[in-house]
Amino acid sequence: MTKLRVGLTTLVSMLASFSALAQEPGVDEKINLAVKPFADAVAGAVFFSFPVAGVQIPFVLVWLIIAATIFTFYFNFINLRAFKHGFQLVRGDYHDPKSAGEVTHFQALATALSGTVGLGNIAGVAVAVSLGGPGATFWMILAGFLGMSSKFTECTLGVKYRRELPDGTVSGGPMYYLTRGLAEKGANFARLGKVLAVLFAIFCVGGSFGGGNMFQANQSFAQLVNVTGGDAGWLADKGWLFGLIIAALVGLVIMGGIRGIARVTSKIVPFMAVIYVLAGLAIILMNFSAVPAAFLAIFNGAFSPEGISGGVIGVLFQGFKRAAFSNEAGVGSAAIAHSAVKTNRPVTEGFVALYEPFVDTIVVCTITALVIIITGTWDPSVDPSAGVQLTSNAFETTFTWFPYVLTVAVLLFAFSTMISWSYYGLKAWTFLFGENRVTDLSYKVLFLFFVVVGSSMQLGAVIDFSDAMIFAMAFPNLLGCYFLLPVVKRELNEYWADYKAGRLVKAGAL
Amino acid sequence: MSAVLMVGVDGSNCGGRAVEYAAEHARKSGARLCVAYVIEWSPFSFSTVQENMERHKRREEELKRAYSEIIDPIVSRLKSEGLDVVGLVRHGDVAETLQILAKENDVTNIIVGRQGTSKLKAHVFGSVGSHLVQGAECAVTVVP
């Protein structure tokens, strides 16, 4: 007990003194300047862009969309074919009574969704629609639709090559299918697989500190400041305080093992998501007469936009970018979450994973976009970091109390995303450095450190870097997926044959 | 075909009385006994990534604990009297799972205590007994 107290005291005083330091004027500047060259170099490499019709398109986006398209065709539009069966699986129609108590398809999906549904759906969409016009919605939906195939592939592989440890815990994800999956193809592939897995792990750690941590802390704080008086409010310069509180809560969960907080959050998050969707639907229904015009604007804007820089390509870029940032299809993080499901047919989890980009992008993002279009609150001169404000305003036109609900929702989404990513990052860290108490503790302390950093500072360059890390994960992940496509196809064909022949056992009705 | 009686236990005193009632019947009629304990669990709950990864391990621990702390003492005591008894533990919704287990084991009579360990839940959602009475395919006995 004394050791714990000493450890906690040290941790708290470290974080507190850091935050005190962070408050001093100029510290952000100094750190920003110090980190900027490195961050810019990395972000520049990952987001290496080439011009298409006057618009700079990052290669990684092309990489993601091309993979999604190829997978969609390779699996013959599995995103459409398996849609109904995926729903049946989630609903529990094929649940084996003997495995009651294990992780169900529904639980795996819900957990993965709570990690991906977040600020991207709320803030990012506003930015996309503002910069790309209503037409961006069309490309966003298309990208979401294609991304379903990427999720299908990576989640099937995640379950197929997971590790079941002797103590009963499960470990799965790209690091495992890149090593074990590629090893099945021969010695050269095994070497490649090892390299890809290490690269993935490095980027995953970066992503877990950046997009999964600092970005969440930073943006949720921004929204909190918004509803408490903006720059003139009491909270405006108390980012460090917010950071400390959130770090304490996250710390209690990931270090103190106080699961209660995470459990409460994981129960409230879906509830908030439903409220958000219902509010959005309410606004859409209340303005029912404006809906056809909105869809017209979307279609027109998608193919013949007026006044959008870059024309059709520019609009396409905004839509694709938002979908990719929001549903993480192809990045590989979802494969980690979905790998916990209890099943001996890996492809079933692939079917279930189809619903992730569907719910995330095609449902939630589209609702956000429609609300913004219908209420006419999109603004081409928007500052990308003010995305949440825009969505908040859009909902506020109809529900004046909504910004407060949105703030609570944003805080909860951010918190649950942080919890999920802390796990992904920890797995990547221990993959690189081995699994023992020192590595475990060191990662968690670093994670909490970055929570405070994220909320304390204006770190434009660092945020770019952290987004870059998440996208960088898609390079090794999708490369491995390409090589493993035949494996997935085999699983799919076998299962589909069983399904069509009626050999699958349906859970008996009572 | 001999009768099969299933007793739902939950560690409460009432559950204990249900066991005694069932045991008494089994002694008189020579029926087989199934002592069943259901660990409350829902396939539609929400959890964190870490919880999911550890779920299998937790489930094994829960099953082990249920057997060792609740089922085995009852089963061994009844076995020593010479009764034909088997113990079952399953996760799920209590009433639904008892029905599933009853079907799997060709049970002719489900016996439960009237009051479980959670009075508030019983008041709000209905007790296990009331759910069983409304839905079970065999006779249901509720022991006060």
Boltz contact constraints between the chains, C-beta under 6 A:
constraints:
  - contact:
      token1: [A, 92]
      token2: [B, 43]
      max_distance: 6.0
  - contact:
      token1: [A, 97]
      token2: [B, 100]
      max_distance: 6.0
  - contact:
      token1: [A, 100]
      token2: [B, 90]
      max_distance: 6.0
  - contact:
      token1: [A, 100]
      token2: [B, 91]
      max_distance: 6.0
  - contact:
      token1: [A, 100]
      token2: [B, 92]
      max_distance: 6.0
  - contact:
      token1: [A, 101]
      token2: [B, 41]
      max_distance: 6.0
  - contact:
      token1: [A, 101]
      token2: [B, 59]
      max_distance: 6.0
  - contact:
      token1: [A, 101]
      token2: [B, 91]
      max_distance: 6.0
  - contact:
      token1: [A, 102]
      token2: [B, 59]
      max_distance: 6.0
  - contact:
      token1: [A, 103]
      token2: [B, 52]
      max_distance: 6.0
  - contact:
      token1: [A, 103]
      token2: [B, 55]
      max_distance: 6.0
  - contact:
      token1: [A, 104]
      token2: [B, 43]
      max_distance: 6.0
  - contact:
      token1: [A, 106]
      token2: [B, 43]
      max_distance: 6.0
  - contact:
      token1: [A, 106]
      token2: [B, 44]
      max_distance: 6.0
  - contact:
      token1: [A, 110]
      token2: [B, 46]
      max_distance: 6.0
  - contact:
      token1: [A, 111]
      token2: [B, 47]
      max_distance: 6.0
  - contact:
      token1: [A, 111]
      token2: [B, 49]
      max_distance: 6.0
  - contact:
      token1: [A, 111]
      token2: [B, 52]
      max_distance: 6.0
  - contact:
      token1: [A, 167]
      token2: [B, 57]
      max_distance: 6.0
  - contact:
      token1: [A, 168]
      token2: [B, 56]
      max_distance: 6.0
  - contact:
      token1: [A, 168]
      token2: [B, 57]
      max_distance: 6.0
  - contact:
      token1: [A, 168]
      token2: [B, 60]
      max_distance: 6.0
  - contact:
      token1: [A, 169]
      token2: [B, 53]
      max_distance: 6.0
  - contact:
      token1: [A, 169]
      token2: [B, 54]
      max_distance: 6.0
  - contact:
      token1: [A, 169]
      token2: [B, 57]
      max_distance: 6.0
  - contact:
      token1: [A, 170]
      token2: [B, 53]
      max_distance: 6.0
  - contact:
      token1: [A, 262]
      token2: [B, 48]
      max_distance: 6.0
  - contact:
      token1: [A, 266]
      token2: [B, 46]
      max_distance: 6.0
  - contact:
      token1: [A, 266]
      token2: [B, 47]
      max_distance: 6.0
  - contact:
      token1: [A, 266]
      token2: [B, 48]
      max_distance: 6.0
  - contact:
      token1: [A, 267]
      token2: [B, 46]
      max_distance: 6.0
  - contact:
      token1: [A, 270]
      token2: [B, 46]
      max_distance: 6.0
  - contact:
      token1: [A, 337]
      token2: [B, 49]
      max_distance: 6.0
  - contact:
      token1: [A, 340]
      token2: [B, 52]
      max_distance: 6.0
  - contact:
      token1: [A, 340]
      token2: [B, 53]
      max_distance: 6.0
  - contact:
      token1: [A, 419]
      token2: [B, 48]
      max_distance: 6.0
  - contact:
      token1: [A, 420]
      token2: [B, 49]
      max_distance: 6.0
  - contact:
      token1: [A, 423]
      token2: [B, 49]
      max_distance: 6.0
  - contact:
      token1: [A, 423]
      token2: [B, 50]
      max_distance: 6.0
  - contact:
      token1: [A, 510]
      token2: [B, 99]
      max_distance: 6.0
